[in-house]
Amino acid sequence: MRMTGKRGLALLLIACGGLILLSKLGFVMHGLMGFLFPLALAVLGYYGIKRGRSVIGWVLLLIGTLTLLAKFSGFVALAIAAGFIYYGYTLLKNKNTMETEV
């Protein structure tokens, strides 16, 4: 069986529908569904752009991406905090190195 774009999309839709059904029956963690739907929107938006339906594709991709960024905001905040700490450390390290040279 050769995998084409239509078959891949059909399998993706069946898998998403099955997960939604299992979630409503209480078998799947609710956190997974919060990430699955925006991811599906982003993927469908990408396929829409690829197939030439650029307006709806960009809208779906934008909504999916922004929703995923909102879901990952805690991780983004941690990464920014780690970056601030590292940058502050390098500033202190460079300042101490220059003071010892003078």
C-alpha positions as CSV (number, residue, x, y, z in Angstrom):
1,M,0.0,0.0,0.0
2,R,1.6,3.3,-1.2
3,M,1.2,6.3,1.1
4,T,-0.1,9.3,-0.7
5,G,-1.1,12.7,0.5
6,K,-4.8,11.8,0.7
7,R,-4.1,8.6,2.6
8,G,-1.8,10.3,5.0
9,L,-4.4,13.0,5.7
10,A,-7.1,10.3,6.1
11,L,-5.0,8.4,8.6
12,L,-4.2,11.6,10.5
13,L,-7.9,12.5,10.7
14,I,-8.8,9.0,11.8
15,A,-6.1,9.1,14.5
16,C,-7.2,12.5,15.7
17,G,-10.8,11.4,15.8
18,G,-9.9,8.3,17.7
19,L,-8.0,10.3,20.3
20,I,-10.8,12.8,20.7
21,L,-13.3,9.9,21.2
22,L,-11.0,8.2,23.7
23,S,-10.5,11.5,25.5
24,K,-14.2,12.0,25.8
25,L,-14.5,8.5,27.2
26,G,-11.8,9.3,29.8
27,F,-9.0,7.1,28.5
28,V,-6.5,9.7,27.4
29,M,-4.8,12.4,29.4
30,H,-6.4,15.8,28.9
31,G,-3.0,17.5,28.5
32,L,-2.4,15.6,25.2
33,M,-5.5,16.9,23.6
34,G,-4.5,20.5,24.4
35,F,-1.4,20.0,22.3
36,L,-3.0,17.8,19.6
37,F,-5.6,20.2,18.3
38,P,-3.3,23.2,17.7
39,L,-0.7,20.8,16.2
40,A,-3.4,19.5,13.8
41,L,-4.4,23.1,12.9
42,A,-0.8,23.9,12.1
43,V,-0.3,20.7,10.0
44,L,-3.5,21.3,8.1
45,G,-2.5,24.9,7.5
46,Y,0.9,23.7,6.1
47,Y,-0.9,21.3,3.8
48,G,-3.3,24.0,2.7
49,I,-0.4,26.3,1.8
50,K,1.3,23.4,0.0
51,R,-1.8,22.6,-2.0
52,G,-2.3,26.2,-3.2
53,R,-5.0,27.3,-0.8
54,S,-2.8,30.0,0.7
55,V,-5.3,32.1,2.6
56,I,-7.0,29.4,4.7
57,G,-3.6,27.7,5.0
58,W,-1.9,30.7,6.5
59,V,-4.9,31.4,8.8
60,L,-4.8,27.8,10.1
61,L,-1.0,27.7,10.4
62,L,-1.0,31.1,12.3
63,I,-3.8,30.0,14.7
64,G,-2.1,26.6,15.3
65,T,1.3,28.1,15.8
66,L,0.2,30.9,18.2
67,T,-1.8,28.4,20.2
68,L,1.2,26.1,20.5
69,L,3.4,29.0,21.5
70,A,0.8,29.8,24.3
71,K,0.9,26.2,25.4
72,F,4.7,26.2,25.6
73,S,4.9,29.6,27.3
74,G,6.2,28.1,30.5
75,F,9.1,26.5,28.7
76,V,9.8,29.7,26.8
77,A,9.9,31.6,30.1
78,L,12.3,29.1,31.5
79,A,14.5,29.4,28.4
80,I,14.5,33.2,28.6
81,A,15.4,33.1,32.3
82,A,18.2,30.7,31.7
83,G,19.5,33.0,28.9
84,F,19.4,36.0,31.3
85,I,21.4,34.1,33.9
86,Y,23.9,33.0,31.4
87,Y,24.3,36.4,29.9
88,G,24.7,38.0,33.3
89,Y,27.3,35.4,34.3
90,T,29.3,36.1,31.1
91,L,29.2,39.8,31.8
92,L,30.5,39.3,35.3
93,K,33.2,36.9,34.1
94,N,34.4,39.3,31.4
95,K,34.4,42.2,33.9
96,N,36.5,40.2,36.4
97,T,38.9,39.2,33.7
98,M,39.4,42.8,32.6
99,E,40.0,44.0,36.2
100,T,42.8,41.4,36.8
101,E,44.6,42.4,33.6
102,V,44.8,46.1,34.5
